[in-house]
Amino acid sequence: MTTDTRDRIFSGVYPGGIVWADRHNLSHGDYKRLAFLDFETLALDVEADCPDELRAAIAEDAQGYQVRAGEAFKVSTAGQTVTLGWGLSAGAKP
C-alpha cells in the first residue's frame, strides 16, 4: 500500500465491525464508506463503487483480521472485547 493510499483510507472500529472510508470523498457530511468487516462472520462487504486502488488495500487489511478468527479483539478504550468470527462454526474460515 502506498503512502497516498494509506493516507486516503480511514478505518474505524465500531461495535459490530470495522468500517473503511475514503477521506477524499464526502457523503452526507462524513467520509464515504468503502467497506465493512462484520465481527460475527468476518465477511468483508466492499461497496460496488469502491475504487480499485483502495479495494486491494482494504482487502489486505481485512485479511489481517480474518486470520485472527477466534481471538479476543479490543473494541473500546474501556477494554471491552469481541471474539473475532464469533458466529463462525468451529474450524470454519471466513
C-alpha positions, 0 to 999 in steps of 0.5 A, spaced: 500 500 500 502 506 498 503 512 502 497 516 498 493 510 499 494 509 506 493 516 507 486 516 503 483 510 507 480 511 514 478 505 518 474 505 524 472 500 529 465 500 531 461 495 535 459 490 530 465 491 525 470 495 522 468 500 517 473 503 511 472 510 508 475 514 503 477 521 506 477 524 499 470 523 498 464 526 502 457 523 503 452 526 507 457 530 511 462 524 513 467 520 509 464 515 504 464 508 506 468 503 502 467 497 506 465 493 512 468 487 516 462 484 520 465 481 527 460 475 527 462 472 520 468 476 518 465 477 511 468 483 508 462 487 504 466 492 499 461 497 496 460 496 488 463 503 487 469 502 491 475 504 487 480 499 485 486 502 488 483 502 495 479 495 494 486 491 494 488 495 500 482 494 504 482 487 502 489 486 505 487 489 511 481 485 512 485 479 511 489 481 517 483 480 521 480 474 518 486 470 520 485 472 527 478 468 527 477 466 534 481 471 538 479 476 543 479 483 539 479 490 543 473 494 541 473 500 546 478 504 550 474 501 556 477 494 554 471 491 552 472 485 547 469 481 541 471 474 539 473 475 532 468 470 527 464 469 533 458 466 529 463 462 525 462 454 526 468 451 529 474 450 524 470 454 519 474 460 515 471 466 513 
